[in-house]
Amino acid sequence: MAIAIHNIPEGIAIALPIYMATGRRDLALGASFISALAEPLGATLGYFILAPFMSFTVYGAVFGVIGGVMVFLALDELLPTAKRYAQGHETVYGRVISMASLALSLVLFKFVI
């Protein structure tokens, strides 16, 4: 579900600049489609590479590395860029709201399982 929701802004972020630069809808749609295939193809490739070694330890290590990469990209690339273009405290508000929604989802997930 999270990947599906994430793919909407990702598709827009890829298609809109291409469409605005070229004026071609087919090119923008094609680029979005190719980008959308990255997650399932990467997951399939990762599964076939890691399946023989899969254990709780490997599972945790893979998620740790992926989480670390995402945190690094957010702090090193996204946050400074957002701060540069912000006029006020939007980046701080967004960060607080996202942390609160993540904490709430973890609490709700704990009650569902």
C-alpha positions as CSV (number, residue, x, y, z in Angstrom):
1,M,0.0,0.0,0.0
2,A,2.8,2.4,0.9
3,I,4.6,1.8,-2.4
4,A,1.4,2.3,-4.3
5,I,0.8,5.6,-2.6
6,H,4.4,6.6,-3.1
7,N,4.2,5.9,-6.8
8,I,1.7,8.7,-7.4
9,P,3.9,11.6,-6.5
10,E,6.9,9.8,-8.0
11,G,5.1,9.4,-11.3
12,I,4.1,13.1,-11.3
13,A,7.6,14.2,-10.4
14,I,8.9,12.3,-13.4
15,A,6.2,12.9,-15.9
16,L,5.6,16.6,-15.4
17,P,9.1,17.9,-16.1
18,I,9.4,15.7,-19.2
19,Y,6.0,16.8,-20.4
20,M,6.8,20.5,-19.8
21,A,10.2,20.3,-21.5
22,T,9.1,18.3,-24.5
23,G,5.3,18.7,-24.8
24,R,5.0,15.0,-25.5
25,R,2.5,13.1,-23.3
26,D,3.7,9.7,-24.7
27,L,7.3,10.4,-23.7
28,A,6.2,11.5,-20.2
29,L,4.0,8.5,-19.7
30,G,6.7,6.1,-21.0
31,A,9.3,7.6,-18.6
32,S,6.8,7.2,-15.7
33,F,6.0,3.7,-16.7
34,I,9.7,2.7,-16.8
35,S,10.3,4.3,-13.4
36,A,7.3,2.5,-12.0
37,L,8.8,-0.8,-13.1
38,A,12.0,-0.2,-11.0
39,E,10.4,-1.3,-7.7
40,P,8.9,-4.6,-8.7
41,L,11.9,-5.5,-10.9
42,G,14.3,-4.6,-8.1
43,A,12.3,-6.5,-5.5
44,T,12.3,-9.6,-7.8
45,L,16.0,-9.4,-8.4
46,G,16.7,-8.9,-4.7
47,Y,14.5,-11.9,-3.9
48,F,16.3,-14.2,-6.2
49,I,19.8,-13.0,-5.0
50,L,18.9,-13.1,-1.3
51,A,16.4,-16.0,-1.1
52,P,19.1,-18.7,-0.5
53,F,20.5,-16.7,2.4
54,M,17.3,-15.3,3.9
55,S,17.1,-15.4,7.6
56,F,15.9,-12.9,10.3
57,T,19.4,-11.6,10.5
58,V,19.7,-11.0,6.7
59,Y,16.2,-9.5,6.7
60,G,17.1,-7.1,9.4
61,A,20.4,-6.1,7.8
62,V,18.8,-5.4,4.5
63,F,16.2,-3.3,6.1
64,G,18.8,-1.5,8.1
65,V,20.9,-0.7,5.0
66,I,17.8,0.5,3.1
67,G,16.7,2.6,6.0
68,G,20.1,4.1,6.4
69,V,20.3,5.0,2.7
70,M,16.9,6.7,2.9
71,V,17.7,8.7,6.0
72,F,21.0,9.8,4.4
73,L,19.3,10.9,1.2
74,A,16.6,12.8,3.1
75,L,19.1,14.6,5.4
76,D,21.8,15.2,2.9
77,E,19.9,16.0,-0.3
78,L,16.2,16.6,0.3
79,L,16.1,18.6,3.5
80,P,18.7,21.2,2.4
81,T,17.0,21.7,-0.9
82,A,13.6,22.1,0.8
83,K,15.0,24.5,3.3
84,R,16.6,26.6,0.5
85,Y,13.2,27.1,-1.3
86,A,11.1,27.5,1.8
87,Q,9.8,30.9,2.9
88,G,9.1,30.0,6.5
89,H,9.1,26.9,8.6
90,E,7.3,24.5,6.1
91,T,10.2,22.0,6.2
92,V,10.0,21.8,10.0
93,Y,6.2,21.4,10.0
94,G,6.5,18.7,7.3
95,R,9.1,16.9,9.3
96,V,7.1,17.0,12.5
97,I,3.9,15.9,10.7
98,S,5.6,13.0,9.0
99,M,7.2,11.8,12.2
100,A,3.9,12.0,14.0
101,S,2.1,10.1,11.2
102,L,4.8,7.4,11.2
103,A,4.6,7.1,15.0
104,L,0.8,6.8,14.8
105,S,1.0,4.2,12.1
106,L,3.5,2.1,14.2
107,V,1.2,2.3,17.2
108,L,-1.9,1.3,15.1
109,F,0.1,-1.5,13.4
110,K,1.0,-2.8,16.9
111,F,-2.8,-3.0,17.8
112,V,-3.8,-4.6,14.5
113,I,-1.3,-7.5,14.8
